[in-house]
């Protein structure tokens, strides 16, 4: 059986590794290297999955319930161990290679792909299905099965975003417009004087005076906005069409009540001993802001700064096995679908879970 995989990222590579080797497997990758996003994950350390992930960590829990019914995070971890990858798990359930190098993860997968036909710098411009076969551009071969694993334009430089995944235009698949997710937030406030400051704080996302979500974590101030894992997670809850109605509230002293803070200020007439001097200068004497530091959101940073996107092919286009409802012998998974999860290994996990499910179908389900 001839199988074409469009995309040489986490999903495509894992899938190729899991497919029976009596198949003729072809990977078509637009870039000049395989696994570029995998290499960048976890700041180069490869946060390959989160061992405690569940359906509620994603934007569509109902769809993801079907995925978790078939594959568990431990199944992915066990497979990496089977490949020989030595891993470690941190206190938040994030799984990393023991080497703390994403190159280790890529190398160990590539060891399984020695018989796979890899086509780099190959831009898929059009796909056609006729005579029960898939045809890619003018490639000199047709395929029995096709897997769409080309990801999204999250994290790409602008020139690489152009025409990315345009091959989908003629396929008549329902598509949800893309917006950046797991991305920093631009603010109306000028934070030039706080640029580079990192603080641990309770962050509350507020929409029209209603609390949407609260989370504790590190916030990084930028000249024109804020970032950090907790902010990236907040961004995934924001409706980009109504972003102007969101704001953030920071409790910069979560271990101190407002009454304790009042007593402290009455005694010392200063907040010098409480916070970083940059923050002290920014707040000046309005010390009560430390318990309710309001930030007004202007917009998100663009796709170049995003870890993932929200949007993509509607999940109703596929069944629980990620097989297309519209086309025979077509499978779709990973970032190409309108599925996004929290920051911390959840999105790579979904890519690997997609690979496992599709591999099972192609190996045993046909």
N, C-alpha and C positions, 0 to 999 in steps of 0.2 A: 504494500500500500504506500502510495506517495502522499506525504503530508507536508504542507507548507505552513510555516509559522512567520507571520509578519511582526517583527520586533524582536530584538536581541537583548531584552532587559530581563528582569528577575523572573517574570512569568515564562517568557519564551525559552530561557536557558534551563530553568527547572523542568519545564515540560519536555524539552528535548532529551534531558538526562533521564527522565522517567519512562519515555516511550520505548516499546520493544524495539530491539535493534534489527529485527527483520524488516522494519519499515525503511523506506527511503525518506529521510528527514531533511528538509531544507529550511534554513533561517534566512530571512531577508531583513537587513538592518540598514537604516538610512545613514547612520553615523559611521565613522571610520573605526570604531571600537565597540566591542560588546560590553554590556553591563555598566554603562557610564553612570546611571543613577544609583545603581547598587554600590559602585565604588564611592559615591559621594555620601551615602547614607550614614547616619550617626556621626557626622563630621569626619568621615573617613574610617570610622571604627566598625561600621556595618551593624546597626541595630536591626538584626534580621527578623525579629518577631517579639511579641509580648506574650509570655506564657500564661498570663491571666486574662487574656482578651476574651470577650464574649460579644454576642450580637448587639448589645446596647452601646457598644463603643463605636458604632458606625451610624451614618446618616439614615440608613434604611434597615432598622432592626428586623422587620418582617422578612425581607429578602435574605438578610444575613443569617437568620435562624436556620434556613434550609442549607446554607453553606456549612454552618457549625454542626449541623446534624450529620454531615458527611465526613468532615475533616476537623480535627482538633489541633490546637497549637502544638500539643505534644507530638502529634504525628509528624509535623514538619521538623520539630527538633530531633525526633528519633531518626528521621531520614538523613539529616545533616550528620548526626553521629555515625550513622551507617557509612556515610561517605568518608568519615575519618576526621570530621571537624570537631575540635575540642572547644567547648563553649563555657560561658559563665553567665549567671543571672544576677542582676542587681536588685536592690530593695523594691524597685517599682515594677519588677517582672520583665524588665527589658533584657533580651538575650543578645550577647555579643560573642564573636569569636574570641578565644582566649588570647590570641595574638593581638587583639584590638586593631586589626587591619582588615579593611573590606577586601583588599586584594587576596587575602587568604580564602575568603568565601568564594570569590570569583574563580580563583585558580582550582579549587577543589571541585567546583561544578564543571569547569572546562575539561577536567580530566575525563569526564564521562561523555564528552562530545567529539571524540576523535574520529568517529565515523559519520558525523553530521556534516552536511554540505552548508557552509556558511558563506553568505554573500554580503559583504560590507559595502558601504557607499552605494547602496542600491535603494533608490527611491521608488516606492510603489505608487504609481500614478493612477492606475485603474485596475479594477478586478471585474471579471465577467464569469458568469456561471451558465454553461450550456452543455448539452449532451452528458449531464451528470458529472461534469468535471469543472474544476476551478482553473481559470486562466489569469495570470498575473502579467501585466504589461505585454510585451512580446517575448516573454521568456520561452525558451525552446522546449517546454514541457508543461503538461497540465497535471492537476493534482486531484486526488480522490477526496482529501480532507483539507480544510483551511482553518487556521486558528488566527484570530485577530488579537494581537498582544502588543500593539504599538504604543501603549501608554498614552501620556498626555504631554502638553507643552510646559508643564510645571518645571521651574528651575532652568529652563532653556534660555540662552541668550536670544535676543529679539530676531536676529537673522535666521536662526534655526526654527523659530516659531512659525515663520511664513510657510504657508501651504502644508503645515504639519497635519497629517491624517486626512488630507483632501481626497484621498482615494475613497473615502466613505460617502462622498457626495452623491454618487450614482447608485448607492446600494439601498436607498429608500428605507433606512432604519430610523426609527423615532429617536430624536437627539435632544438632550437638554443642554441649553447654552452653558458654556464654561465660565466660571468665575474663580479667582484665586482662593485657595483655602490653605489652612495651616501656614499663614502668612502674617508678617508684621502689619501693624496698623499705623497709618499716618494720622496725626492729630492736628487739631486746630491750634493747640498750644505750641509755642516755640520752645523746644527743649535744648537749644544750643548750649546753655550753661550746664546742663545735666548730661550731655553726650558722653557715652561710655560708662555711665554709672550703672551698677548692677545692685538690685535690692531684692530681698525676699519679702513677699507681702501677700496678704489675702486680696484677691482680685474678684470683684463682683461685676458681672455684665448686666446692664440695666437697659430695658427697652420701654420707652414711654413710662418711666417711673416704676416699672415692674421688674423684679429680679428674674433673670433668665438662668444664670449659672454662677456659682462661686467656686473658686479653686485657689489653693495656696501654691506659690512657686516663685521662681526668679523672673524679674522683669529687667530688661535691658533698655536704657534710654538711648535714643538716637537723636540726631539733630532735629528731625521733623516727625518723629514718631516713637514707637515702642515695639520691642520684640521680646523673645524669650519663649520657652515652651508653653507656659501658662497663657501667654498672649496668642500664640499660634492656635492653641485649643479653643480659646474664645472666638477666634476668627471663624472657626467652622460652624458656629452657632448663629452667625450674623447673616441676615437676609440682605444681600448686597443691593437689592432694589430699594431698600428702606434704611440704608446704613446711617443716614443723618439722624435717625431717631434712637440711636444707641449711644450709650456713654459707659465709662468704666469708673468704678470707685475703688481706690486702694486703701486698705487699712495698713498703714506703714508700721504700726506698732501693735501687732495682733496679740501680744502677750501683756498688753497694758490696757486697762479700761479707760474710758474718757475721764472718770473721776480721779483715777491715779495720775493721769496726765495733767489734770487741773492742779492737783496738789503739787506735782513736780514743778510745774511752771511757776506757781505761786512762791515756791521755795527758792528756785534758782534763777527766775526771770530770764530764762534762756533755754534753748533746746540743743545747745552745743554737745552735751553729753549723751544725747539720744540718737542722733542721726549723722550721716555723712555731711561734711561741711558744705558740699555742693547743694545738698537738699536744704540745709539750714539757710543758705543764702537765697535759695529760690523761694522758700516759704516765708522767710523773714520772721516776723513775730506772730504770724497767724497760725499758732501752734495747733489749733484744733483741726487743721487740715490733715494733720498726720493720721487722724482716725477716719477721715473721709476726703481723700485726695481725688477730686473729680477730674476726669480726662474726657474731653469731647472728641469723638472719632470723626475724622474727615473722610477717609477712604482707606482702602487697603493698599499695600504695595502691589506691584504688578506680578505677572506670571513668572518673571525672571527670579523673583524673590520667594515664590511659593514653593512649598514642599510637595503639595498635591493640588488638584483642582476639584471643585465641585461641579458636577455636570458630566456630560458624556452620553453614551448610548443608554437609552432608557432600559432599566432592568426588566421591564415587561417584554422586551424583545427576546429574552432567553428563558429557558426553563431552569429547573433547579440544578440541572447538570451542565448549565452554561452553554447549551446547544441552542442555536437560533430557531425560533418558531417560524420564521419566514423562509429560510433557506435550508435545504438539505446539506448535511456534511459541513456545516459552519459552526464554529465555536468562538465565543467572545468572553474575555475575562480581564481581571486586573483594573488598572486605572482607566482603561477605555470605557468601562461601564460607569454609570452614575453612582459610584460607591466611594465614599471617603471616610477614613477613621481618624481617631485622635493621633496626636504626636507621641511617638514612643514605640515604634515597631509594628503598629497596627496596619499600616498600609502595605508594607512589604509582606506582612503575614497574609493579607488578602491575595496578593499576587501569587504567593507560593501555594495557598489553598486552591486558587483557581487552577494552577498547573496540575495539582494532584487530582482534582475532580475531572479535568479534561483528559488527563493521561489515562485515568481509569476507564473513561468512556471509549477512548480510542483503542486501548489495549484489549478491553473485554466486552465493551458494550455494542460492538458492531460485527 
